[in-house]
């Protein structure tokens, strides 16, 4: 799992590449989320375009990350899910928990709404 970060209007965008599975993938995501939260960055968009597969541990790490960010008063959203990953979220009913976007611009715009309303 490779993670590269960038920022757009106060939103951290983390581009994930590789399978999100038990081991290095979940550890890398956990460490990156903790580091961002430690810097006070709690508006996070995970770009999963480069994630072809996710296992149960990867799903668990997404939920843990979501909870950690939410507990810090932030938002974690997902964008550009591969078909298999989107299917896993639907089967597990997690697509009802996560805000999922097909378009990065729309996802970034949704953060602006939250910031503007002060939520």
C-alpha positions in Angstrom: 0.0 0.0 0.0 1.4 3.4 -1.1 -0.2 6.5 0.3 0.5 10.0 -1.1 -1.1 13.1 0.4 -2.1 16.4 -1.0 -4.3 19.2 0.1 -7.1 21.3 -1.4 -8.8 24.1 0.4 -8.2 22.6 3.9 -9.1 19.1 2.9 -6.4 16.4 3.0 -6.7 14.0 0.0 -5.0 10.7 0.5 -4.4 8.8 -2.7 -4.2 5.1 -1.9 -2.5 2.6 -4.3 -2.5 -1.1 -3.8 -4.7 -3.6 -2.0 -6.0 -2.5 1.4 -5.5 -5.8 3.2 -4.2 -7.2 6.5 -0.6 -6.2 7.1 1.3 -3.2 5.6 -1.8 -1.8 3.9 -3.9 -1.4 7.1 -0.9 -0.3 9.2 0.0 2.4 6.6 -3.5 3.8 6.6 -3.8 3.8 10.3 -0.4 5.6 10.7 -1.3 8.2 8.1 -4.7 9.0 9.6 -3.1 9.3 13.1 -0.4 11.6 11.8 -3.0 13.8 10.0 -5.2 14.0 13.1 -2.1 14.8 15.2 -1.5 17.8 13.0 -5.1 18.9 13.4 -6.1 17.9 9.9 -9.5 16.3 10.3 -11.1 16.8 6.9 -9.9 13.8 5.0 -10.8 12.4 1.6 -9.6 8.9 0.8 -9.1 8.5 -3.0 -9.4 4.7 -3.5 -9.0 4.8 -7.3 -5.8 2.7 -7.0 -7.2 0.1 -4.5 -8.2 -3.0 -6.5 -9.1 -5.1 -3.5 -10.0 -4.7 0.1 -10.3 -7.5 2.7 -12.1 -7.6 6.1 -9.1 -6.1 7.8 -9.1 -3.3 5.3 -12.8 -2.7 5.9 -12.1 -2.7 9.7 -9.4 -0.1 9.2 -11.7 2.1 7.2 -14.3 2.0 10.0 -11.7 2.6 12.6 -10.3 5.6 10.6 -13.9 7.0 10.1 -14.5 6.7 13.9 -11.2 8.3 14.8 -11.8 11.3 12.5 -15.4 11.7 13.6 -14.3 11.6 17.3 -12.1 14.6 16.5 -15.0 16.5 15.0 -13.9 15.8 11.5 -15.2 14.1 8.4 -13.7 11.2 6.4 -15.2 10.6 3.0 -14.4 8.2 0.1 -14.0 8.9 -3.6 -13.3 6.9 -6.8 -14.0 3.4 -5.6 -13.1 0.5 -7.9 -16.1 -1.7 -8.7 -15.0 -4.6 -6.4 -14.4 -2.2 -3.5 -17.8 -0.5 -4.0 -19.4 -3.9 -4.1 -17.8 -4.8 -0.7 -19.1 -1.6 0.8 -22.6 -2.4 -0.5 -22.6 -6.0 0.8 -21.4 -4.9 4.2 -24.0 -2.0 4.2 -21.1 0.4 4.9 -22.1 2.5 1.9 -24.9 3.8 4.3 -22.2 5.0 6.8 -19.6 6.5 4.5 -20.2 9.4 2.1 -19.0 8.0 -1.2 -18.4 10.1 -4.3 -17.5 9.2 -7.9 -16.1 12.7 -8.5 -13.3 14.3 -6.5 -14.7 17.9 -7.2 -18.1 16.9 -5.8 -16.5 15.3 -2.7 -14.4 18.4 -2.0 -17.4 20.6 -2.5 -19.3 18.6 0.2 -16.6 19.5 2.7 -17.1 23.2 2.0 -20.8 22.8 2.8 -19.9 21.3 6.2 -17.3 24.0 6.9 -19.7 26.8 5.9 -22.5 25.5 8.2 -20.1 25.1 11.0 -21.0 21.4 11.5 
